[in-house]
Every structure is written in C-alpha cells, then in structure tokens.
Amino acid sequence: LRGGVAASARRTTTNATVARAPAGVNTAVGVRVAESGRMASSEGRHAAAVAGVGADADESYDGVPDLGVGVGATGRRRAQVMAGRSVRSELMALLESKGAMKRDDGYLRYTPDQTCNDVVGFDIVSNHSSWDLEAIAQHVATEPKGLSSYVQTGYCQKNSKLVNFITMSEQRSGSTWFKEMLNGHPCMFMYGEMFMRQEKRKRFSTMLESPQKFMAKIPDTKPATCRYWVVGMKAFHYTTPVPTTLNPRNKELTPRVMEWMKKQGSYARFIHMERHNFLDRHLSDVRANSPGLGGHCQKIKGCDTSKVHDMRWDLKVNEMMKYLKEAEKQSASVKSMMSSSSQPVLSIKYDELRTKQEVWCQVLNFLGVSCADLVLLHSSLKKDITKGRDHVIRNYDEVEKALKGSQFEWMLES
C-alpha cells in the first residue's frame, strides 16, 4: 500500500494521500517506521495524491498536500515518519487515559503473509487535518465492544466473517468521495457503481466476497491486500437506466441482490447516503452537464477548477420543480425497499458527513470498525461549487419565488 504524506514538520496531523501520482508531480518518498521507534527500510514507493478517480457531488482533485516551505527531502521524510507515529501515539494515549481502548501492538508479534500484499505497521496512518482526536476518544469510550481496529493492532487480523454493504445513493450525491474516504482504510474496500456493467451485475456477489480476484483489473484503485474486514459497493435507485439500478422496477437484478443479502444475514447491510438538499444536487447536475465541463473537471484537459468556483448557472424553474418532486418521491421509495428487506440499514446525510465527525464514527461502527480508525480515512477530492447559492444561481430571484411556500423552500435558505 502506497504510503501517506505529512503536511509539514510543523503539523501534528497530515492530509492523507495514497495511490498513483499524476504525471509531472514531484512526490516525497514514504519511509516505514515501527511504532516502537525502530526504523525499517521501505520499498521507496511514491506518496502522492489520488488521481484519475471519478468524482461526484462537485468533488475535484485538489493536488498534492502542502509539504512546507524550505524543508528538504530528508526533512520531509522525517516529517512523514513523525506525523504518522505521533497521530497514532497521541490518539492511543487519549484512548488509554479514558479507559476506552488498550494499546495492543499486535503487529509486532505478527508474521506478515509473504504470499500476498500484507499491510502491517503505522507508516500508513494519515490524518485529515480536521479530525478531532479528543472527540474520537470520547466516541470510542461509548461505542460497542468487540469492534475491529487497525489503529489498535497495526494489521488486518482475520475476522470470523466478512461484512458486505451496499451504499444506496444517487448521482451528484458525494458517493465517490464517500468511497474514497473508506478506501483509505487498509482493511476496507469499496467498489464504485458495480451494476453499471452487465458482467458485474452477473457476478456481483463473488466480487463482494472475494475482491482480491478483481481489484487489479479496476482502474485507479488501491492495490489489493491479503484480507479485508469490510467490502462494499455503491448503487443507484433511479438516476440511471432501470437495468443498472437497485429498484423494484428492475425485475432481473433486484430479486437476486435481495436474495443474496438475505442469505448473508446481518453481515450484508445497507447504507442509505442521501444528499438531503435536493436543490444542491440539482445544481450539481446542471453544472456536470454544462458544455465543456462534464461531470469531473479534474479529468478534463484544460479544465480550470478555480474558474469553476466562479461560474454561474440559470436554473429552468419547471425542470427544477420536477426534479425536486421526483427526488422526494424516490427518497421515500428507496427507504421502503431497504426497510422491507429486513437487512441492517444505516441512514446518513451527505450534508452531515461534511460537517459532523460523529456521523463518520456511526458509519465505521455500523460496519464493525472502531471510530479509532477514523484517522485512516481520507480523500483528495474537494468541492467544485464552493460559493453561496445566491452567487451560483444566476436567476436566484426567480428560483426563490418558485420555491416560496413549498416544501422545498428551506433548501434555498439552509
């Protein structure tokens, strides 16, 4: 697994990065260091930002993290080492002081599997700069016992049963960002929209149960590791053609998926991730379909994301109202489908994932993983639309008048 990059020697937390470097980007070199302080040689793999990953919900590649000014290559490597160690050490000290989790360091006694890519140790520990370690410790103190934690042990120990999940979302709802965040964890893997291709619809269960057999064929994904605790995928309910959706109208696919989940029992779960503000989702859809932009600015040669921040759009009021009403209807439909399945369901809002750290802890706990591992989650994707709706929507007054007094009025004002 390609290592993370520390932001600078002055920081105690880092912006997390993994996988391939874009062409022409100078990258630092990761160094593997044991938590005990003993330095071991690494394979010298490049640490760089994730590139070429399809984004949605106005996410865009944000480049390589700031490595600081005037810090040489040796200093950067030392900063990477110390940052990875200090984040884990600081968090474990907090957890132990609250009696929430005891340091295990099982990786020091574990013999890595030489027949596969076994991830061991804490050189991969990278921390998004906004994670609150104190809040993580408080959550871990109250979470259920028996959850798995890489931060505690330092390796992906074999669990009794693999947890599978399907994230129900829609286009322009942040599902790619959500996927990339979870894929920062070495013991978790999430596919993209598996049902978009016929061959994957046929063998989805095998892909979920044995991901190592398929990951090498997936562009722009992390290298497969020896074992996973959690493997999932995302699916759409209605914003793509019926054969590609998980929807009761899809008579061929949906019954097969539901039957497979039923056989898995409580180890097959649903996450309903909704972009609750349907107006923002519609605005994102309008942006994605703008001439010359496409869905993902960072993947289009010559597309300047800084200019996208200043762009404005006219919303066609009749189309907007139709979109909002359909989104409201389908939101109720997908909830009904999941509740009738008898599978465990977690409902979360994209808007809250952006602002409430505890929602990420709920996601991890739902999947059988401790919130202590929140420091492993990261993404290189940033929002393209960052300014207020009164700036982005050119015909704001017209839209405001159309929404006035409707059940959607709050979406303009929130």
Buried (B, 14 or more C-beta within 10 A) or exposed (E): BBBBBBBBBEBBBBBBBBBBBBEEEEBBBBBBBBBEEEEEEBEEBBBBBBBEBBBBBBBBBBBBBEBBEEBEEEBBBBBBBBBBBBBBBBBBEBBEEBEBBEBBBEBBEBEBEEEEBBBBBBBBBBBBEEBEBEBBBBBBBEBEEEBBBBBBBBBBBEBEEBBBBBBBBBBBBBBBBBBBBBBBBBBBBBBBBBBBEEEBBEEBBEBBEEBBEBBEEBEEBBBBBBBBBBBBBBBBBBBBEEBBBBBBEBEEBBEBBBEBBEEBEEBBBBBBBBBBBBBBBBBBBBBBEEEEBEBBBBBEEEBEBEEBBEBEBEBBBEEBBEBBBEBEEBBEBBBEBBEEBEBBBBBBBBBBBEEEBBBBBBBBBBBBBBBBBBBBBBBBBBBBBBEEBEBBBEBBEBBBEBBEEEEBBEBBEE
